[in-house]
Amino acid sequence: MSRQSREVNVMLLLIVGLSAWVVPGGGYFLLREKKRAAIIFVTIILTFCTGLYVGSIGVVDPVGAKLWYVTQIMSSPAVAGLGYLAAGGHYPVYGKPSEIGQIYTSIAGLLNLLCAINSVYLSYLRSTETEKS
């Protein structure tokens, strides 16, 4: 395997990984897995929106709940915008709705991380198959 083809493969893996993080299912879309991309997009967005519905925008708290915020931002970088809005403190949430909302939004982020890793791995497998042929 030449050094130049390795660099192209690394760039492809980075592009697939970043697109999978920016838009849930985006990595699969680049790999021409459109049905899988649509299913993942709808699942992650609905899970995240359910968490926001239950707990309000206040569950995205970059100041007070840093561990929750790290898992939530894995859904998409757009969560940083929600965190900026919620950082003002105008959306206080207490009790069970806050906990449930944090759980839902965090699960959406971790699910997106899992799907991004899977899409990068699938891209890697496809690139190694084409080199062997």
C-alpha positions in Angstrom: 0.0 0.0 0.0 1.5 3.3 -1.0 1.8 6.2 1.4 -0.4 8.5 -0.8 -3.4 6.1 -0.8 -3.2 5.9 3.0 -3.6 9.7 3.3 -6.6 9.7 1.0 -8.2 7.0 3.2 -7.5 9.0 6.4 -9.1 12.1 4.8 -12.1 10.1 3.8 -12.5 8.6 7.3 -12.3 12.1 8.8 -14.9 13.5 6.4 -17.2 10.6 7.1 -16.8 11.0 10.8 -17.3 14.7 10.9 -20.3 14.6 8.7 -21.8 11.9 10.9 -21.3 14.2 13.9 -22.6 17.4 12.3 -25.7 15.8 10.8 -26.9 12.5 12.4 -26.7 9.9 9.7 -24.6 12.1 7.5 -21.7 9.5 7.4 -24.0 6.8 6.1 -25.4 9.3 3.5 -21.9 9.9 2.2 -21.5 6.1 1.9 -24.7 5.9 -0.1 -26.6 4.2 2.6 -29.6 6.5 2.3 -32.2 4.4 4.1 -29.9 3.8 7.1 -29.0 7.5 7.1 -32.7 8.5 7.2 -33.5 6.0 10.0 -30.6 7.2 12.1 -31.4 10.9 11.4 -35.1 10.5 12.4 -34.3 8.4 15.5 -31.6 10.7 16.9 -33.5 13.9 16.2 -36.7 12.5 17.7 -34.9 11.2 20.8 -33.2 14.6 21.3 -36.4 16.6 20.7 -38.3 14.3 23.1 -35.7 15.2 25.8 -36.2 18.9 25.1 -39.9 18.5 25.2 -39.9 16.8 28.5 -37.2 18.9 30.2 -37.2 22.2 28.2 -34.2 23.8 26.7 -32.8 24.1 30.3 -31.5 20.5 30.2 -28.8 21.6 27.9 -26.6 23.3 30.5 -22.9 23.9 29.6 -22.2 25.5 33.0 -23.9 23.4 35.7 -24.0 19.9 34.2 -20.7 19.5 32.3 -20.8 15.7 32.0 -24.4 15.8 30.6 -23.4 18.6 28.2 -20.5 16.6 26.8 -22.8 13.6 26.0 -25.5 16.0 24.6 -23.1 17.8 22.3 -22.3 14.5 20.6 -25.7 14.8 18.9 -24.5 17.7 16.8 -22.6 20.9 17.1 -25.9 22.7 17.0 -26.4 21.7 20.6 -23.7 24.3 21.5 -26.1 27.0 20.2 -28.8 25.6 22.5 -26.3 25.6 25.3 -25.5 29.2 24.6 -29.2 30.1 24.8 -29.8 28.1 28.0 -26.6 29.5 29.7 -28.4 32.7 30.5 -30.4 30.9 33.2 -33.8 31.9 31.9 -34.9 28.3 31.5 -34.7 26.7 35.0 -35.8 23.1 35.2 -36.1 21.1 38.4 -37.0 17.6 39.5 -37.9 14.6 37.4 -38.5 16.4 34.1 -35.0 17.7 34.2 -33.5 14.3 34.9 -35.6 12.6 32.2 -34.8 15.3 29.7 -31.1 15.0 30.3 -31.2 11.3 30.0 -33.0 11.5 26.6 -30.8 14.1 25.2 -27.7 12.3 26.4 -28.8 9.0 24.9 -29.3 10.8 21.6 -25.7 12.1 21.7 -24.3 8.7 22.7 -26.3 7.0 20.0 -25.0 9.5 17.4 -21.4 8.8 18.6 -22.0 5.0 18.2 -23.4 5.6 14.7 -20.5 7.9 13.7 -18.0 5.3 14.8 -19.9 2.6 12.9 -20.0 4.7 9.7 -16.2 5.4 9.9 -15.6 1.7 10.4 -17.8 0.8 7.5 -15.9 3.4 5.3 -12.6 1.8 6.4 -13.8 -1.7 5.5 -15.0 -0.5 2.1 -11.7 1.2 1.4 -9.6 -1.9 2.3 -11.8 -4.0 0.1 -11.2 -1.8 -2.9 -7.4 -2.0 -2.3 -7.4 -5.8 -2.2 -9.2 -6.0 -5.6 
